[in-house]
């Protein structure tokens, strides 16, 4: 079961847990703000907020 929290004050914070009994080789992943995100099927995102989270690493790709 996963849980999410959303806090809206002067800033906006969102969090969600990754609550599974098995491992997906998850690791802490930091994406700096304005880091260009490239996608296969949608347009690239050239600017965004910084992101700190957990990603399941598959073939060195989160």
mmCIF file of the N, C-alpha and C atoms, coordinates in Angstrom:
data_MODEL
# 
_entry.id   MODEL 
# 
loop_
_atom_site.group_PDB 
_atom_site.id 
_atom_site.type_symbol 
_atom_site.label_atom_id 
_atom_site.label_alt_id 
_atom_site.label_comp_id 
_atom_site.label_asym_id 
_atom_site.label_entity_id 
_atom_site.label_seq_id 
_atom_site.pdbx_PDB_ins_code 
_atom_site.Cartn_x 
_atom_site.Cartn_y 
_atom_site.Cartn_z 
_atom_site.occupancy 
_atom_site.B_iso_or_equiv 
_atom_site.pdbx_formal_charge 
_atom_site.auth_seq_id 
_atom_site.auth_comp_id 
_atom_site.auth_asym_id 
_atom_site.auth_atom_id 
_atom_site.pdbx_PDB_model_num 
ATOM 1   N N  . UNK A 1 1  ? 0.839  -1.175 0.000   1.00 0.00 ? 1  UNK A N  1 
ATOM 2   C CA . UNK A 1 1  ? 0.000  0.000  0.000   1.00 0.00 ? 1  UNK A CA 1 
ATOM 3   C C  . UNK A 1 1  ? 0.883  1.236  0.000   1.00 0.00 ? 1  UNK A C  1 
ATOM 4   N N  . UNK A 1 2  ? 0.568  2.199  -0.819  1.00 0.00 ? 2  UNK A N  1 
ATOM 5   C CA . UNK A 1 2  ? 1.320  3.449  -0.891  1.00 0.00 ? 2  UNK A CA 1 
ATOM 6   C C  . UNK A 1 2  ? 0.497  4.569  -0.273  1.00 0.00 ? 2  UNK A C  1 
ATOM 7   N N  . UNK A 1 3  ? 1.198  5.544  0.278   1.00 0.00 ? 3  UNK A N  1 
ATOM 8   C CA . UNK A 1 3  ? 0.563  6.688  0.906   1.00 0.00 ? 3  UNK A CA 1 
ATOM 9   C C  . UNK A 1 3  ? 1.130  7.950  0.301   1.00 0.00 ? 3  UNK A C  1 
ATOM 10  N N  . UNK A 1 4  ? 0.310  8.957  0.107   1.00 0.00 ? 4  UNK A N  1 
ATOM 11  C CA . UNK A 1 4  ? 0.765  10.231 -0.443  1.00 0.00 ? 4  UNK A CA 1 
ATOM 12  C C  . UNK A 1 4  ? 0.375  11.368 0.486   1.00 0.00 ? 4  UNK A C  1 
ATOM 13  N N  . UNK A 1 5  ? 1.208  12.413 0.517   1.00 0.00 ? 5  UNK A N  1 
ATOM 14  C CA . UNK A 1 5  ? 0.925  13.624 1.297   1.00 0.00 ? 5  UNK A CA 1 
ATOM 15  C C  . UNK A 1 5  ? 1.125  14.832 0.399   1.00 0.00 ? 5  UNK A C  1 
ATOM 16  N N  . UNK A 1 6  ? 0.280  15.814 0.580   1.00 0.00 ? 6  UNK A N  1 
ATOM 17  C CA . UNK A 1 6  ? 0.338  17.029 -0.213  1.00 0.00 ? 6  UNK A CA 1 
ATOM 18  C C  . UNK A 1 6  ? 0.237  18.220 0.736   1.00 0.00 ? 6  UNK A C  1 
ATOM 19  N N  . UNK A 1 7  ? 1.259  19.068 0.770   1.00 0.00 ? 7  UNK A N  1 
ATOM 20  C CA . UNK A 1 7  ? 1.267  20.239 1.645   1.00 0.00 ? 7  UNK A CA 1 
ATOM 21  C C  . UNK A 1 7  ? 1.356  21.490 0.782   1.00 0.00 ? 7  UNK A C  1 
ATOM 22  N N  . UNK A 1 8  ? 0.363  22.364 0.927   1.00 0.00 ? 8  UNK A N  1 
ATOM 23  C CA . UNK A 1 8  ? 0.368  23.619 0.180   1.00 0.00 ? 8  UNK A CA 1 
ATOM 24  C C  . UNK A 1 8  ? 0.408  24.756 1.192   1.00 0.00 ? 8  UNK A C  1 
ATOM 25  N N  . UNK A 1 9  ? 1.556  25.436 1.224   1.00 0.00 ? 9  UNK A N  1 
ATOM 26  C CA . UNK A 1 9  ? 1.740  26.620 2.071   1.00 0.00 ? 9  UNK A CA 1 
ATOM 27  C C  . UNK A 1 9  ? 2.210  27.721 1.131   1.00 0.00 ? 9  UNK A C  1 
ATOM 28  N N  . UNK A 1 10 ? 3.226  28.473 1.535   1.00 0.00 ? 10 UNK A N  1 
ATOM 29  C CA . UNK A 1 10 ? 3.826  29.421 0.596   1.00 0.00 ? 10 UNK A CA 1 
ATOM 30  C C  . UNK A 1 10 ? 4.527  28.667 -0.529  1.00 0.00 ? 10 UNK A C  1 
ATOM 31  N N  . UNK A 1 11 ? 4.887  27.408 -0.264  1.00 0.00 ? 11 UNK A N  1 
ATOM 32  C CA . UNK A 1 11 ? 5.489  26.523 -1.252  1.00 0.00 ? 11 UNK A CA 1 
ATOM 33  C C  . UNK A 1 11 ? 4.603  25.291 -1.385  1.00 0.00 ? 11 UNK A C  1 
ATOM 34  N N  . UNK A 1 12 ? 4.925  24.418 -2.309  1.00 0.00 ? 12 UNK A N  1 
ATOM 35  C CA . UNK A 1 12 ? 4.138  23.205 -2.526  1.00 0.00 ? 12 UNK A CA 1 
ATOM 36  C C  . UNK A 1 12 ? 5.045  21.994 -2.334  1.00 0.00 ? 12 UNK A C  1 
ATOM 37  N N  . UNK A 1 13 ? 4.669  21.090 -1.438  1.00 0.00 ? 13 UNK A N  1 
ATOM 38  C CA . UNK A 1 13 ? 5.439  19.879 -1.166  1.00 0.00 ? 13 UNK A CA 1 
ATOM 39  C C  . UNK A 1 13 ? 4.545  18.667 -1.390  1.00 0.00 ? 13 UNK A C  1 
ATOM 40  N N  . UNK A 1 14 ? 5.082  17.663 -2.049  1.00 0.00 ? 14 UNK A N  1 
ATOM 41  C CA . UNK A 1 14 ? 4.341  16.429 -2.289  1.00 0.00 ? 14 UNK A CA 1 
ATOM 42  C C  . UNK A 1 14 ? 5.247  15.256 -1.957  1.00 0.00 ? 14 UNK A C  1 
ATOM 43  N N  . UNK A 1 15 ? 4.704  14.245 -1.320  1.00 0.00 ? 15 UNK A N  1 
ATOM 44  C CA . UNK A 1 15 ? 5.487  13.060 -1.002  1.00 0.00 ? 15 UNK A CA 1 
ATOM 45  C C  . UNK A 1 15 ? 4.652  11.805 -1.147  1.00 0.00 ? 15 UNK A C  1 
ATOM 46  N N  . UNK A 1 16 ? 5.315  10.717 -1.494  1.00 0.00 ? 16 UNK A N  1 
ATOM 47  C CA . UNK A 1 16 ? 4.644  9.434  -1.641  1.00 0.00 ? 16 UNK A CA 1 
ATOM 48  C C  . UNK A 1 16 ? 5.638  8.343  -1.272  1.00 0.00 ? 16 UNK A C  1 
ATOM 49  N N  . UNK A 1 17 ? 5.186  7.324  -0.570  1.00 0.00 ? 17 UNK A N  1 
ATOM 50  C CA . UNK A 1 17 ? 6.116  6.252  -0.193  1.00 0.00 ? 17 UNK A CA 1 
ATOM 51  C C  . UNK A 1 17 ? 6.096  5.129  -1.228  1.00 0.00 ? 17 UNK A C  1 
ATOM 52  N N  . UNK A 1 18 ? 7.096  4.278  -1.140  1.00 0.00 ? 18 UNK A N  1 
ATOM 53  C CA . UNK A 1 18 ? 7.266  3.131  -2.038  1.00 0.00 ? 18 UNK A CA 1 
ATOM 54  C C  . UNK A 1 18 ? 7.264  1.904  -1.145  1.00 0.00 ? 18 UNK A C  1 
ATOM 55  N N  . UNK A 1 19 ? 6.087  1.451  -0.776  1.00 0.00 ? 19 UNK A N  1 
ATOM 56  C CA . UNK A 1 19 ? 5.919  0.471  0.288   1.00 0.00 ? 19 UNK A CA 1 
ATOM 57  C C  . UNK A 1 19 ? 5.626  -0.917 -0.274  1.00 0.00 ? 19 UNK A C  1 
ATOM 58  N N  . UNK A 1 20 ? 6.687  -1.648 -0.653  1.00 0.00 ? 20 UNK A N  1 
ATOM 59  C CA . UNK A 1 20 ? 6.545  -3.004 -1.156  1.00 0.00 ? 20 UNK A CA 1 
ATOM 60  C C  . UNK A 1 20 ? 7.407  -3.942 -0.331  1.00 0.00 ? 20 UNK A C  1 
ATOM 61  N N  . UNK A 1 21 ? 7.057  -5.212 -0.336  1.00 0.00 ? 21 UNK A N  1 
ATOM 62  C CA . UNK A 1 21 ? 7.805  -6.200 0.433   1.00 0.00 ? 21 UNK A CA 1 
ATOM 63  C C  . UNK A 1 21 ? 9.028  -6.721 -0.307  1.00 0.00 ? 21 UNK A C  1 
ATOM 64  N N  . UNK A 1 22 ? 9.115  -6.475 -1.615  1.00 0.00 ? 22 UNK A N  1 
ATOM 65  C CA . UNK A 1 22 ? 10.267 -6.934 -2.393  1.00 0.00 ? 22 UNK A CA 1 
ATOM 66  C C  . UNK A 1 22 ? 11.044 -5.726 -2.908  1.00 0.00 ? 22 UNK A C  1 
ATOM 67  N N  . UNK A 1 23 ? 12.300 -5.923 -3.246  1.00 0.00 ? 23 UNK A N  1 
ATOM 68  C CA . UNK A 1 23 ? 13.148 -4.830 -3.713  1.00 0.00 ? 23 UNK A CA 1 
ATOM 69  C C  . UNK A 1 23 ? 13.105 -4.716 -5.230  1.00 0.00 ? 23 UNK A C  1 
ATOM 70  N N  . UNK A 1 24 ? 13.096 -3.490 -5.698  1.00 0.00 ? 24 UNK A N  1 
ATOM 71  C CA . UNK A 1 24 ? 13.191 -3.191 -7.121  1.00 0.00 ? 24 UNK A CA 1 
ATOM 72  C C  . UNK A 1 24 ? 14.511 -2.478 -7.418  1.00 0.00 ? 24 UNK A C  1 
ATOM 73  N N  . UNK A 1 25 ? 15.527 -2.722 -6.609  1.00 0.00 ? 25 UNK A N  1 
ATOM 74  C CA . UNK A 1 25 ? 16.814 -2.026 -6.711  1.00 0.00 ? 25 UNK A CA 1 
ATOM 75  C C  . UNK A 1 25 ? 16.632 -0.515 -6.623  1.00 0.00 ? 25 UNK A C  1 
ATOM 76  N N  . UNK A 1 26 ? 15.733 -0.100 -5.735  1.00 0.00 ? 26 UNK A N  1 
ATOM 77  C CA . UNK A 1 26 ? 15.455 1.318  -5.609  1.00 0.00 ? 26 UNK A CA 1 
ATOM 78  C C  . UNK A 1 26 ? 16.643 2.052  -4.992  1.00 0.00 ? 26 UNK A C  1 
ATOM 79  N N  . UNK A 1 27 ? 16.767 3.326  -5.334  1.00 0.00 ? 27 UNK A N  1 
ATOM 80  C CA . UNK A 1 27 ? 17.859 4.148  -4.812  1.00 0.00 ? 27 UNK A CA 1 
ATOM 81  C C  . UNK A 1 27 ? 17.409 5.605  -4.765  1.00 0.00 ? 27 UNK A C  1 
ATOM 82  N N  . UNK A 1 28 ? 18.050 6.375  -3.904  1.00 0.00 ? 28 UNK A N  1 
ATOM 83  C CA . UNK A 1 28 ? 17.763 7.805  -3.827  1.00 0.00 ? 28 UNK A CA 1 
ATOM 84  C C  . UNK A 1 28 ? 18.202 8.441  -5.136  1.00 0.00 ? 28 UNK A C  1 
ATOM 85  N N  . UNK A 1 29 ? 17.338 9.269  -5.695  1.00 0.00 ? 29 UNK A N  1 
ATOM 86  C CA . UNK A 1 29 ? 17.608 9.920  -6.966  1.00 0.00 ? 29 UNK A CA 1 
ATOM 87  C C  . UNK A 1 29 ? 17.363 11.418 -6.812  1.00 0.00 ? 29 UNK A C  1 
ATOM 88  N N  . UNK A 1 30 ? 18.339 12.227 -7.202  1.00 0.00 ? 30 UNK A N  1 
ATOM 89  C CA . UNK A 1 30 ? 18.231 13.682 -7.122  1.00 0.00 ? 30 UNK A CA 1 
ATOM 90  C C  . UNK A 1 30 ? 18.271 14.240 -8.537  1.00 0.00 ? 30 UNK A C  1 
ATOM 91  N N  . UNK A 1 31 ? 17.274 15.039 -8.876  1.00 0.00 ? 31 UNK A N  1 
ATOM 92  C CA . UNK A 1 31 ? 17.235 15.715 -10.168 1.00 0.00 ? 31 UNK A CA 1 
ATOM 93  C C  . UNK A 1 31 ? 17.263 17.214 -9.906  1.00 0.00 ? 31 UNK A C  1 
ATOM 94  N N  . UNK A 1 32 ? 18.329 17.915 -10.320 1.00 0.00 ? 32 UNK A N  1 
ATOM 95  C CA . UNK A 1 32 ? 18.404 19.355 -10.071 1.00 0.00 ? 32 UNK A CA 1 
ATOM 96  C C  . UNK A 1 32 ? 17.343 20.117 -10.866 1.00 0.00 ? 32 UNK A C  1 
ATOM 97  N N  . UNK A 1 33 ? 16.972 21.286 -10.371 1.00 0.00 ? 33 UNK A N  1 
ATOM 98  C CA . UNK A 1 33 ? 16.008 22.093 -11.121 1.00 0.00 ? 33 UNK A CA 1 
ATOM 99  C C  . UNK A 1 33 ? 16.627 22.485 -12.465 1.00 0.00 ? 33 UNK A C  1 
ATOM 100 N N  . UNK A 1 34 ? 15.781 22.656 -13.432 1.00 0.00 ? 34 UNK A N  1 
ATOM 101 C CA . UNK A 1 34 ? 16.155 23.018 -14.801 1.00 0.00 ? 34 UNK A CA 1 
ATOM 102 C C  . UNK A 1 34 ? 16.983 21.952 -15.511 1.00 0.00 ? 34 UNK A C  1 
ATOM 103 N N  . UNK A 1 35 ? 17.084 20.747 -14.953 1.00 0.00 ? 35 UNK A N  1 
ATOM 104 C CA . UNK A 1 35 ? 17.738 19.630 -15.646 1.00 0.00 ? 35 UNK A CA 1 
ATOM 105 C C  . UNK A 1 35 ? 16.787 19.162 -16.744 1.00 0.00 ? 35 UNK A C  1 
ATOM 106 N N  . UNK A 1 36 ? 17.252 19.099 -17.966 1.00 0.00 ? 36 UNK A N  1 
ATOM 107 C CA . UNK A 1 36 ? 16.376 18.747 -19.080 1.00 0.00 ? 36 UNK A CA 1 
ATOM 108 C C  . UNK A 1 36 ? 15.962 17.274 -18.991 1.00 0.00 ? 36 UNK A C  1 
ATOM 109 N N  . UNK A 1 37 ? 14.660 17.049 -18.968 1.00 0.00 ? 37 UNK A N  1 
ATOM 110 C CA . UNK A 1 37 ? 14.109 15.694 -18.927 1.00 0.00 ? 37 UNK A CA 1 
ATOM 111 C C  . UNK A 1 37 ? 13.678 15.307 -20.332 1.00 0.00 ? 37 UNK A C  1 
ATOM 112 N N  . UNK A 1 38 ? 14.231 14.213 -20.846 1.00 0.00 ? 38 UNK A N  1 
ATOM 113 C CA . UNK A 1 38 ? 13.921 13.764 -22.203 1.00 0.00 ? 38 UNK A CA 1 
ATOM 114 C C  . UNK A 1 38 ? 13.032 12.529 -22.148 1.00 0.00 ? 38 UNK A C  1 
ATOM 115 N N  . UNK A 1 39 ? 11.991 12.549 -22.949 1.00 0.00 ? 39 UNK A N  1 
ATOM 116 C CA . UNK A 1 39 ? 11.012 11.470 -22.985 1.00 0.00 ? 39 UNK A CA 1 
ATOM 117 C C  . UNK A 1 39 ? 10.931 10.892 -24.393 1.00 0.00 ? 39 UNK A C  1 
ATOM 118 N N  . UNK A 1 40 ? 10.411 9.693  -24.490 1.00 0.00 ? 40 UNK A N  1 
ATOM 119 C CA . UNK A 1 40 ? 10.276 9.048  -25.799 1.00 0.00 ? 40 UNK A CA 1 
ATOM 120 C C  . UNK A 1 40 ? 9.010  9.465  -26.529 1.00 0.00 ? 40 UNK A C  1 
ATOM 121 N N  . UNK A 1 41 ? 7.900  9.628  -25.792 1.00 0.00 ? 41 UNK A N  1 
ATOM 122 C CA . UNK A 1 41 ? 6.613  9.818  -26.461 1.00 0.00 ? 41 UNK A CA 1 
ATOM 123 C C  . UNK A 1 41 ? 5.962  11.169 -26.220 1.00 0.00 ? 41 UNK A C  1 
ATOM 124 N N  . UNK A 1 42 ? 6.560  12.008 -25.388 1.00 0.00 ? 42 UNK A N  1 
ATOM 125 C CA . UNK A 1 42 ? 6.035  13.359 -25.163 1.00 0.00 ? 42 UNK A CA 1 
ATOM 126 C C  . UNK A 1 42 ? 7.177  14.356 -25.297 1.00 0.00 ? 42 UNK A C  1 
ATOM 127 N N  . UNK A 1 43 ? 6.837  15.630 -25.372 1.00 0.00 ? 43 UNK A N  1 
ATOM 128 C CA . UNK A 1 43 ? 7.848  16.673 -25.512 1.00 0.00 ? 43 UNK A CA 1 
ATOM 129 C C  . UNK A 1 43 ? 8.770  16.709 -24.301 1.00 0.00 ? 43 UNK A C  1 
ATOM 130 N N  . UNK A 1 44 ? 10.034 17.091 -24.534 1.00 0.00 ? 44 UNK A N  1 
ATOM 131 C CA . UNK A 1 44 ? 11.004 17.232 -23.451 1.00 0.00 ? 44 UNK A CA 1 
ATOM 132 C C  . UNK A 1 44 ? 10.588 18.365 -22.518 1.00 0.00 ? 44 UNK A C  1 
ATOM 133 N N  . UNK A 1 45 ? 10.997 18.269 -21.258 1.00 0.00 ? 45 UNK A N  1 
ATOM 134 C CA . UNK A 1 45 ? 10.760 19.331 -20.274 1.00 0.00 ? 45 UNK A CA 1 
ATOM 135 C C  . UNK A 1 45 ? 12.096 19.998 -20.005 1.00 0.00 ? 45 UNK A C  1 
ATOM 136 N N  . UNK A 1 46 ? 12.192 21.295 -20.307 1.00 0.00 ? 46 UNK A N  1 
ATOM 137 C CA . UNK A 1 46 ? 13.461 21.993 -20.181 1.00 0.00 ? 46 UNK A CA 1 
ATOM 138 C C  . UNK A 1 46 ? 13.622 22.695 -18.842 1.00 0.00 ? 46 UNK A C  1 
ATOM 139 N N  . UNK A 1 47 ? 12.546 22.923 -18.105 1.00 0.00 ? 47 UNK A N  1 
ATOM 140 C CA . UNK A 1 47 ? 12.636 23.590 -16.810 1.00 0.00 ? 47 UNK A CA 1 
ATOM 141 C C  . UNK A 1 47 ? 11.590 23.005 -15.853 1.00 0.00 ? 47 UNK A C  1 
ATOM 142 N N  . UNK A 1 48 ? 11.977 22.835 -14.589 1.00 0.00 ? 48 UNK A N  1 
ATOM 143 C CA . UNK A 1 48 ? 11.080 22.289 -13.572 1.00 0.00 ? 48 UNK A CA 1 
ATOM 144 C C  . UNK A 1 48 ? 11.724 22.513 -12.209 1.00 0.00 ? 48 UNK A C  1 
ATOM 145 N N  . UNK A 1 49 ? 11.002 22.212 -11.154 1.00 0.00 ? 49 UNK A N  1 
ATOM 146 C CA . UNK A 1 49 ? 11.545 22.277 -9.810  1.00 0.00 ? 49 UNK A CA 1 
ATOM 147 C C  . UNK A 1 49 ? 12.518 21.126 -9.575  1.00 0.00 ? 49 UNK A C  1 
ATOM 148 N N  . UNK A 1 50 ? 13.343 21.251 -8.554  1.00 0.00 ? 50 UNK A N  1 
ATOM 149 C CA . UNK A 1 50 ? 14.234 20.152 -8.167  1.00 0.00 ? 50 UNK A CA 1 
ATOM 150 C C  . UNK A 1 50 ? 13.396 19.000 -7.626  1.00 0.00 ? 50 UNK A C  1 
ATOM 151 N N  . UNK A 1 51 ? 13.902 17.780 -7.810  1.00 0.00 ? 51 UNK A N  1 
ATOM 152 C CA . UNK A 1 51 ? 13.182 16.580 -7.381  1.00 0.00 ? 51 UNK A CA 1 
ATOM 153 C C  . UNK A 1 51 ? 14.138 15.702 -6.585  1.00 0.00 ? 51 UNK A C  1 
ATOM 154 N N  . UNK A 1 52 ? 13.714 15.280 -5.402  1.00 0.00 ? 52 UNK A N  1 
ATOM 155 C CA . UNK A 1 52 ? 14.451 14.293 -4.617  1.00 0.00 ? 52 UNK A CA 1 
ATOM 156 C C  . UNK A 1 52 ? 13.486 13.154 -4.346  1.00 0.00 ? 52 UNK A C  1 
ATOM 157 N N  . UNK A 1 53 ? 13.895 11.943 -4.689  1.00 0.00 ? 53 UNK A N  1 
ATOM 158 C CA . UNK A 1 53 ? 12.971 10.832 -4.485  1.00 0.00 ? 53 UNK A CA 1 
ATOM 159 C C  . UNK A 1 53 ? 13.677 9.490  -4.573  1.00 0.00 ? 53 UNK A C  1 
ATOM 160 N N  . UNK A 1 54 ? 12.877 8.470  -4.655  1.00 0.00 ? 54 UNK A N  1 
ATOM 161 C CA . UNK A 1 54 ? 13.362 7.096  -4.776  1.00 0.00 ? 54 UNK A CA 1 
ATOM 162 C C  . UNK A 1 54 ? 12.955 6.603  -6.168  1.00 0.00 ? 54 UNK A C  1 
ATOM 163 N N  . UNK A 1 55 ? 13.895 5.995  -6.868  1.00 0.00 ? 55 UNK A N  1 
ATOM 164 C CA . UNK A 1 55 ? 13.604 5.456  -8.196  1.00 0.00 ? 55 UNK A CA 1 
ATOM 165 C C  . UNK A 1 55 ? 14.035 3.999  -8.236  1.00 0.00 ? 55 UNK A C  1 
ATOM 166 N N  . UNK A 1 56 ? 13.283 3.205  -8.983  1.00 0.00 ? 56 UNK A N  1 
ATOM 167 C CA . UNK A 1 56 ? 13.665 1.810  -9.206  1.00 0.00 ? 56 UNK A CA 1 
ATOM 168 C C  . UNK A 1 56 ? 14.616 1.792  -10.394 1.00 0.00 ? 56 UNK A C  1 
ATOM 169 N N  . UNK A 1 57 ? 15.872 1.446  -10.160 1.00 0.00 ? 57 UNK A N  1 
ATOM 170 C CA . UNK A 1 57 ? 16.876 1.462  -11.218 1.00 0.00 ? 57 UNK A CA 1 
ATOM 171 C C  . UNK A 1 57 ? 16.805 0.225  -12.094 1.00 0.00 ? 57 UNK A C  1 
ATOM 172 N N  . UNK A 1 58 ? 16.634 0.425  -13.368 1.00 0.00 ? 58 UNK A N  1 
ATOM 173 C CA . UNK A 1 58 ? 16.608 -0.669 -14.323 1.00 0.00 ? 58 UNK A CA 1 
ATOM 174 C C  . UNK A 1 58 ? 17.612 -0.341 -15.427 1.00 0.00 ? 58 UNK A C  1 
ATOM 175 N N  . UNK A 1 59 ? 18.657 -1.137 -15.539 1.00 0.00 ? 59 UNK A N  1 
ATOM 176 C CA . UNK A 1 59 ? 19.697 -0.912 -16.554 1.00 0.00 ? 59 UNK A CA 1 
ATOM 177 C C  . UNK A 1 59 ? 20.257 0.505  -16.476 1.00 0.00 ? 59 UNK A C  1 
ATOM 178 N N  . UNK A 1 60 ? 20.587 0.948  -15.271 1.00 0.00 ? 60 UNK A N  1 
ATOM 179 C CA . UNK A 1 60 ? 21.166 2.275  -15.042 1.00 0.00 ? 60 UNK A CA 1 
ATOM 180 C C  . UNK A 1 60 ? 20.226 3.411  -15.428 1.00 0.00 ? 60 UNK A C  1 
ATOM 181 N N  . UNK A 1 61 ? 18.939 3.140  -15.569 1.00 0.00 ? 61 UNK A N  1 
ATOM 182 C CA . UNK A 1 61 ? 17.960 4.170  -15.926 1.00 0.00 ? 61 UNK A CA 1 
ATOM 183 C C  . UNK A 1 61 ? 16.870 4.169  -14.872 1.00 0.00 ? 61 UNK A C  1 
ATOM 184 N N  . UNK A 1 62 ? 16.684 5.309  -14.166 1.00 0.00 ? 62 UNK A N  1 
ATOM 185 C CA . UNK A 1 62 ? 15.657 5.312  -13.109 1.00 0.00 ? 62 UNK A CA 1 
ATOM 186 C C  . UNK A 1 62 ? 14.240 5.318  -13.655 1.00 0.00 ? 62 UNK A C  1 
# 
